Each structure stands twice: as structure tokens, then as C-alpha cells.
Amino acid sequence: MISLDGSVQKTTDGGFVVAFDRSIDRPPGRVWTALTDPKVLANWLGDVELELRIGGAYLIRFRKISVVMTGTITALEPGQLLEYTWKENYGMPASKVRWEVVPADSGCRLKLSHTFTADCVLSEIIGFAGGWHAFLNAIPAGSDGQFVEYADEKELDAGYRARYLGDQEQDPNATFVKTSGVRMERLLPGPVERVWEHLTNTQLLKAWFGEKSHIEPRQGGAVRLMDGHIRGTVTQWQPPHRLSYTWNVFAPSDPPDAASAYPESYLMLTLEPRGDRVLLVLNHLPVLERFEKQTAMGWHTFLDILTDTLAGRNVRTRQEYSVRNAVRYGVDLNNLQR
């Protein structure tokens, strides 16, 4: 049975704090390095950019998922204390993370507190308990220079939910929905700024989205692709690493104020430098089940065109790529879903 050493408590102002006080069998200096050196942070947390000073940035791009945390260092005592704000890219109110490294006979004690405002509710933040528990488990090996894969947090999460939510976890009036979607990863020729340009620049978009395609370069900007077949709004604009926008399907003759006959979905693109190449992660969801294979075929085709364009190879017609990928995904091009 897993020992749950984390606590989740309500604060005096109505918020919550997720806290741990963990003994770490490593020297304090090594543990401090695991919190502040991006090379070591990559072993257990993710791709981290930071300026180790009060007012400096602290940014985390988590592996294999589209969550990005941006923060600012608010307190710093080298070797002992690090505190920074925490703002994820999914709309949760800003919070604050505080680390304390305390020397002890067996190595050190590592104290972590993650404080949330009264705008949050317990059911929304309880998942952080299992997440931080798993990360704390990874810190010793990570501080030794070992790369640690993300742990499966399901059992930890279930334990903390059972402890702190109990029967409150599921509102009897709520319905829990699982959505279908498409996710793809592609290593592309870099640098990252060049890939970003091909995803956003109106003159370059036409190579893979067709003529009359543009994305207004700002959050809230208009998106129009495939001569208006796709229309949406930019929801995240973080050059050159993250682009998200809504995705609505229209007929060419639909007026500007028309409502799409299909549910709105979201396209999320993240770019991560990998040496002289760039990892592009694409998530498109929700996708109606009957359109999943077609959507996968379409994105595979677009990414093939983008890859060949960036590599300087001869770019074939979209139809040639589509025929090959239709076989890959079992799609009948003469009988597409509507």
C-alpha cells in the first residue's frame, strides 16, 4: 500500500495548500541543484528555463503533454529557499510554489508547499497532491543525474482523492465525458523560429493549408484556413513555442455570421527545440468518432508537407500525400464521412 505523506489543507483566506515534508537521502547542495539547474531539472521535472534571481522567470514545459507553467521567482535564499508563482496555460488561477531545503543527519529535508487562492476548489487542485508526490519520488535519482520517466499517478491520485474528497468527489448531477481526439508528434528540421514561421506566417501557411489562409498574430486573433473552410480564434499565442486556436468547420458559401454544423474543437501546437531539430506536438480535440481516421489522415498529410518543405525536399501534391496516408489509416477517399 502506498504511503501518502502529502497534506491538503484549507488556508485562512479560503484557499488551499498542498504540502510535503520529505526526507531526502542526498546532500542539501545536490538537492538544491535539482531545483535550480535546468540540466538536472530535465531529469525529473521537464524542460525548465529560469533566471535564478528575485523577479527572474521560471518556466516549465512538461514532457509529452501540452501543459506549460510560467512563473516569476518571488523569494530566494541560495541553497535554502526558492519560491515562484505558478500559472498554467489552461486557465487555472495563479498559485505559488515554495521549496525549502533543510540540512539533516541523513541528508536533508525537502519541504514543498503549493498554495492556491480562494478562486480554486478542492476537486480542481487535489490532483496536484499526486503529481507532486510522484515528482518528489523522482528527485533523488534525478539529482544523481539519472533521467526519470514520469510515473503513473493513478494510484496516488486515487489515494489523495479518497482521503480528502471521499463522497464529495463526484457530484451526482455531473456527467463525466471522455472525448476523442488526435495527437501527433513530429521531429522537424530547426531552428524553432523557422518552424514557428511556417505555422503562422500568412505567406508560408498556403504551402500546407492552401491559398487564402491566415492567422492574426495575437491572442484573440482571427483564424481562417482553406479559403474559410476552417474558421476560429487564437486562444494561445506564445511565440515560438505554443499556438492554440479554435477550429470550426464551414461550407464555402456560409456567411461570416453562420454557425457551424459541427462541434467546435481545438488545435494545440507546441514546439520544443531538440538539438538542431524541433519536436512538434499536435493535439486536436474533441474529434467526432466518425471523423477520427479522416482527421488523422489529414494531419499526417499536412505534417508530411511541412516536413518536406522545411527539409528542402520536393513537395508533391496534397493528393499524393493523401492517397498514401489514406492507406495508412484505412480511409476511403471516395467515401469520406460527412
C-alpha positions, 0 to 999 in steps of 0.5 A: 500500500502506498504511503501518502505523506502529502497534506491538503489543507484549507488556508485562512483566506479560503484557499488551499495548500498542498504540502510535503515534508520529505526526507531526502537521502542526498546532500542539501547542495545536490538537492538544491541543484535539482531545483535550480539547474535546468540540466538536472531539472530535465531529469525529473521535472521537464524542460525548465528555463529560469533566471535564478534571481528575485523577479527572474522567470521560471518556466516549465514545459512538461514532457509529452503533454501540452501543459506549460507553467510560467512563473516569476521567482518571488523569494530566494535564499541560495541553497535554502529557499526558492519560491515562484508563482505558478500559472498554467496555460489552461486557465487555472488561477495563479498559485505559488510554489515554495521549496525549502531545503533543510540540512539533516543527519541523513541528508536533508529535508525537502519541504514543498508547499503549493498554495492556491487562492480562494478562486480554486476548489478542492476537486480542481487542485487535489490532483496536484497532491499526486503529481507532486508526490510522484515528482518528489519520488523522482528527485533523488535519482534525478539529482544523481543525474539519472533521467526519470520517466514520469510515473503513473499517478493513478494510484496516488491520485486515487489515494489523495482523492479518497482521503480528502474528497471521499463522497464529495468527489463526484457530484451526482448531477455531473456527467463525466465525458471522455472525448476523442481526439488526435495527437501527433508528434513530429521531429522537424528540421530547426531552428524553432523560429523557422518552424514557428514561421511556417505555422503562422506566417500568412505567406508560408501557411498556403504551402500546407493549408492552401491559398487564402489562409491566415492567422492574426498574430495575437491572442484573440486573433482571427483564424481562417484556413482553406479559403474559410473552410476552417474558421476560429480564434487564437486562444494561445499565442506564445511565440515560438513555442505554443499556438492554440486556436479554435477550429470550426468547420464551414461550407464555402458559401456560409456567411461570416455570421453562420454557425457551424454544423459541427462541434467546435474543437481545438488545435494545440501546437507546441514546439520544443527545440531538440538539438538542431531539430524541433519536436512538434506536438499536435493535439486536436480535440474533441474529434467526432468518432466518425471523423477520427481516421479522416482527421488523422489522415489529414494531419499526417498529410499536412505534417508530411508537407511541412516536413518536406518543405522545411527539409528542402525536399520536393513537395508533391501534391496534397493528393499524393500525400493523401492517397498514401496516408489514406492507406495508412489509416484505412480511409476511403477517399471516395467515401469520406464521412460527412 
